[in-house]
Amino acid sequence: MGEVGLGVIGVGTWGEMHARIYGSFPGARLVAVSDLDEVRGRAVADREGAAYLGDYRELLARADIDAVSVVTPDHTHTGIATDAFAAGKHVLLEKPMAQTVEECEQIIAAAERAGKHLMVDFHNRWNPPFYKAKRAISEGQIGTPQMVSYRLNDQMWVPTDMLKWAARSSVLWFIGSHSIDTVMWMLDDDPVKVYSVARSRVLRAKGVDTPDFYQTTIEFRGGAVATIESCWIVPNNTPNIIDLKCEVIGDEGALYMDCSHHRVLQKYTATEASYPDVLVSPEIYGEVKGFATESIRHFVRCLIDGREPMVTGKDGLRVTRVICAAIESARTGLPVSL
């Protein structure tokens, strides 16, 4: 493929990141962006030298757009993604792929009918500590994995202020999807049983009807057991928006990862203490770097080279299947077999 024409549907905090990457990638051109917020959409479009289109269907109708990023609220993914495939576009779909197994299957079927690439943006697969951990596991450096402890939590600011649609999602969909995909990818194994516990007290009292947290245990076919903590009520005065830790215990070794409070850079001012981001998406000489941007760049490289992305719709379906099982388990108090 020659120059790739790209569009972004949804240019909030993360969609704007997609637009910045597309606007600066050699061999690619950001053609247009679409967002329901016209002020925000036009600001991003003007900054990146692209067109602004209020209705995403107008963006999909453009012949000079080969592929799109869908960076909209979780519950809107299915309709927009299937429309994009019907319009003959490749799609980079933000996680979670969709909130039901049936909707994931619908998106995959649409991609297959169109003969177009579908990538789900599980960017932790480009996170250096987790990449190194997966290599160590696959090379047998810690023996056979026995247990995994994975914590990915957000400050309460995320569901109460950052997201206007938190009540139509949950911490499991928003960040737990990353956690589950990362664990399955590292272990290269299939989950067979899910047990989860949730509570809905703190956020509901604040008018946001979504669970505060899920504590989820996943048993894998090979015998490993993973415990995944997904919480949306971390105090807002903690140094980082996220708290990400992971331990993998094998029968011949162990791996320990601190991806949020790693203290690579510590900053203390008169008003706060913080650990600035050096991994996710730091800006260096005006260009956004970090592992979260590498997944977006990977999608564009695959389009240019004509190859399938490393993360596909089947990966998104696997994650949604596990999350649906966790939600059902939390509702019934019983484990769910997959």
RAZIFEN-V602645 format. One record per backbone hydrogen bond with DSSP energy under -0.5 kcal/mol. NH is the residue of the N-H (numbers start at 1). CO is the residue of the C=O. Records with the same first field share a line. If there is no record, write none. Layout:
NH: CO + CO
This chain:
4: 27
5: 3
6: 29
7: 67
8: 32
9: 69
10: 8 + 34
16: 12
17: 13
18: 14
19: 15
20: 16
21: 17
22: 18
23: 19
24: 20 + 21
25: 21 + 22
28: 25
29: 4
31: 6 + 29
32: 6
33: 51
34: 8
38: 36
41: 37
42: 38
43: 39
44: 40
45: 41
46: 42
47: 43
48: 44
49: 45 + 46
50: 45
51: 31
53: 33
56: 54
58: 55
59: 55
60: 56
61: 57
62: 59
65: 62
66: 5 + 64
67: 5
68: 90
69: 7
70: 92
71: 9 + 69
76: 73
77: 74
80: 76
81: 77
82: 78
83: 79
84: 80
85: 81
86: 82
87: 83
88: 85
89: 84
90: 66
91: 117
92: 68
93: 91 + 119
94: 70 + 92
104: 100
105: 101
106: 102
107: 103
108: 104
109: 105
110: 106
111: 107
112: 108
113: 109
114: 110
115: 111
116: 111
119: 91
121: 93
122: 120
123: 121
125: 122
126: 123
127: 124
128: 126
130: 127
131: 127
132: 128
133: 129
134: 130
135: 131
136: 132
137: 133
138: 134
139: 135
140: 137
141: 136
142: 136
143: 140
145: 143
146: 249
147: 249
148: 225
149: 247
150: 227
151: 245
152: 150 + 229
153: 243
154: 231
155: 241
156: 234
158: 155
160: 156
161: 157
162: 157
163: 158
164: 162
166: 163
168: 165
169: 166
174: 170
175: 171
176: 171
177: 172
179: 175
180: 176
181: 177
182: 178
183: 179
184: 180
185: 181
186: 182
187: 183
188: 184
189: 184
192: 219
193: 219
194: 336
195: 217
197: 215
199: 213
205: 201
206: 202 + 203
207: 204
208: 203
209: 207
210: 208
212: 199
213: 199
214: 230
215: 197
216: 214 + 228
217: 195
218: 226
219: 193
220: 224
221: 190
223: 220
225: 146
226: 218
227: 148
228: 216 + 226
229: 150 + 227
230: 214 + 228
231: 152
232: 212
234: 154
238: 235
243: 153
245: 151 + 243
246: 257
247: 149
248: 255
249: 147
250: 248 + 253
251: 144
252: 142
253: 142
255: 248
257: 246
259: 244
260: 244
267: 274
269: 272
274: 267
276: 274
284: 282 + 287
287: 284
289: 282
291: 279
292: 280
293: 280 + 290
294: 290
295: 291
297: 293
298: 294
299: 295
300: 296
301: 297
302: 298
303: 299
304: 300
305: 301
306: 302
307: 302
312: 310
316: 312
317: 313
318: 314
319: 315
320: 316
321: 317
322: 318
323: 319
324: 320
325: 321
326: 322
327: 323
328: 324
329: 325
330: 326
331: 327
332: 328
333: 329
334: 329
336: 194
338: 192
